[in-house]
């Protein structure tokens, strides 16, 4: 097995904690979906439902609080990736698109971290339904319908990207294991299959969620915009839907396991905090 890269700084440790926390959330999301598929639980839910499930277990408040810290760390790492180009994506159209997606991801996971912290402190789940509320706000603005549609198409594009990583990753340059400090045998035997299954499941969910957003734009109704829980429900409603839900739910759990693999083995070329401050300052100056 290839040894981990040497030299860890604070941001790298934060990033690894973040990958681990995100992984745990998706393991719970997948487990809830799988239990719902086989009739052993309630409905399949989203990340916030997963946090509520963790809260209901032993030491729930403490665990959710730790997850909140990890998710905040993941949001910070995504911000660093987007601003400093820590993964050397470059300034090509594809590179800028990935970096932009990292910035959006930073905002999403920061919001989830705040919700988790609020839940762990006994304040309840902060905020409303982000998908519905955000869509309603956009639809009320000039050109909002087109922005929602554009966002839906972007999510669909992300879904195809995940499917590409999951199903065609060996044929593409962007293999899911290309940033892991593992030897070829470990990649082929366990890391690669787990990662590809997880990315494929996330791709299916993204395609459905993106379709919901496009429908909301078409009908100009924010109620048409739905998230992961509703995507699971749509799968369950299909013929042999319990099988579809079980497969996609298991894939989300695999995506979570792959997050734990990343937490341990991902190569993270994290810049020092001073370099991050300089890069962030440069980005702000460029925008002003």
N, C-alpha and C positions, 0 to 999 in steps of 0.2 A: 504494500500500500504506500502511495506517495505521501511523504511527510507534509504536514501543514506548513505554509509559508511562515518564516520567522518574523519576529518583531510585531508586537501588537500594541496599538495605541488605544486611547480612550474611545474613539469613534468606531474602531473595529469591534471592540467589546460590546458597545451599544448596538451595533449592527447585528452581531451574533445573537444577543439577547432578543432583538426584534424579530429575527427570523424564527427563533424558537417560540416566542409568544404568538406570532401569527400562525405558526404550525399547529400549536395546541388548539387555537380557536377553530381552525378548519378540521382538525381531527374530531372535535366535538360536533361541528356542523354536519360532517359526514356520518358520524355515529347516529345522530338524531334522525337524519334522513333514512338511514338503513333500518333503524328500528321502526320508523313510520311505515316503511315499505313492507315489512314483514308483519305488521300489525301488533307490534310489541311496545308501542309508544304513542305519543300524540302526533301532531303534525310536524313535518319537516320544516325547519326554520332557518333563519339567517344568522349572521354573526352575533347580533344582539340577543337572539334566542339562545345561542350557545353560551353566552356569558351568564344569562339567567340560570341555565342548567348547571353551570359550574358553581354559581352562588348557592344553589340548593344542596350541594354536596358537602362533605366534611371540610372544615376550614375554608368554606366558600368565599367569605369576604376577603380573607388573606390572599387566596389564590387569584381572585379577580383583581385585587389590588396589584399583585405582581404582574399579572397579564397587562394591566393598564400601563405600568411602567415599561414593559416590553414593547407594547404597541406604540407608545410615545417614542421609544428609541427607534423603532422601525420607521416611523414617520420622519424622524430626524435623518436617518440614513437615506431614505428616499429623497429628501430635500438635498442632502449632500451629493447624492448621485446626479440629481438633475442640475444643480448649480455648478458643481466643480468638475463634472464629467469624470468621476472617480473610476468608472469602468471603461473609460476611453472609447465611448461610442462615436465621438467625432462630431463634426458639424454637417455631415451629409443630411439629406432629407430624412432618411431612416433614423440616423442617430439623434437628430433633433426631436423627431416624433417620440422616440423611446424616452429621451430625457424629459420631454413635456409630460408624457404619461407618468413618469416617476413623480413629478411635481403634483399632479392630480392625485396620485396614490398617497403622497404625503399628507394632503389635506383630508382625504378619506380616513386614513388610519389615525390621524390626530383626533378627528371627530369620534372615532370608535374608542380611542384611548380615554377621551373625556367622559364618554358614556360609561365605560368600564370603571373609571375612578368614582364617578357619581354613584354607581351601583354598589361598589365596595364600601362606600361611606354611608350607605343606607339612605341615600337621597333619591333613589329610584333612577330609572333610565332617563337621562337628560335628552332633551330635544324631541321633536316629533318624528314623523316618517320622512326621512331625508329625500327619498325618491319622489314621493308625492309633493312634498312642500317645495322642493327645488323646481320640479316641473311646473307646478302652479305658478310660482314666482316668475319663471321664464315666460310662460304663456301669456302673462299679463303685460309683458313688455313689447315694445315695437320689434318686429322681426323675431319675436320669441318662438313662434311656431317653427321657424326655420332653424333656429338655434337648437331647439329640442330635437328636431329631425337630424340635424348634423351630429348632435351628441349621440343619438341612437345609432346612426351609421358608424360613428367612431367606436361604439361599444361592439357592434357587429364585426367591425374590422379587427378589434382586439380578440373577439371570439375566434375568428379565422386564424389569427396569429397563434392563439393558444392551441387550436386544433393542429395547426402546422407543426408546432413544437411537439405535440403529443403523438400525432400519427405519422408525421413525415420527418421527424427531427433527424433521423439518421441520413436522410437524403438532403437535408438542408445544412448550411454551415452552422446554424445556431442550435446545436445539440443541447439538450437540457443539462447535460453533465459537463459542458465544456469549461465551466468555471469551478469545478470541484477538484480538490486535491486528492484524487483517487486514481489508482492504476486502472488500466483498461479492463482487467478482469472484474474488478468491483463495479465499474460502471456498467458493464454488460450484464452482470449476473443479478444485481439488485438495485443499484441507484438509478440506472437508466429506465428499467421497466416501471418502477414506482413513480418516477418523475413524469414519464410519458403518459401513464394512466391518469395521473393527477391533472396534468395540463389539458388533456383531452376532455375530461369532465368539466373543468372550468370553461373550456371553449364552448361546450354545449350550453352551459348556463348563460354565458355572455351573449350567445346568439339569441336566446330566448328573451333576455332582459333588453337587449338592443331592439328586438322586434316590438316589445311592449312600448318602448320610448317612441319609435317611429309611429306606432298606432296612436299614441297620445298626441303626437304632433298632427297627424292626419285628421283625427276627430276633434282636436283642440280641447281635449278633456284630460286633466291631470290624473283622473282616476284610472286611466288606461295605463299609466306608468307604474310598473310593478318591479319588485326586487327579487332576490334569490328565493325567498319563501314561496312566492307566487310561481316562480319558474319550476320549483319542485312540484307544486300543486298541479301545474299544467302537465308535467310528465306523468304524474300519478293518474290523471284523468284519461290518459290514452289507453287503447287496448293493450292488455298486458302491462299496464302502467306501473304496477308494483315492481316488475322486473327492471323497467327503465329507471325508476326511482332508486332501486337498490344499486344498480350499476353506477349511476351518476353520483349517488350519495357515497358509495364506496370510493369512487374516484376523488371526491372532495376530501375524504379521510386520507387517501394516498397523497393528495396535494399537501395536506398538513404534515404527514410523515416526511415528505420531501423537504418541507420547511425545516424540520429538525435536522435532516441530513445537511441542508445548507448551513444551518447554525453551527454545525461541527466542521464541515469540510470545505465550505466555499472559500475560494481565494478572494480576499477583500483587500484591495489596495487603498486603504483609507488614508486620506490626507491628515496631517496634523491639524489641530483646532485652529492654530494661527492661520494656516493656509485656507481653511474654510472661511474664517472671518474675512480674509482678503478677497476671496472669490465672491462671497456674498456682497461685500461692499462694492466690488466692481460691477456686479449684476444690477444692484440698485442704482448705481450711477449711470449705467447704460440705459436704464428705463426712465431716468429723470432728465 
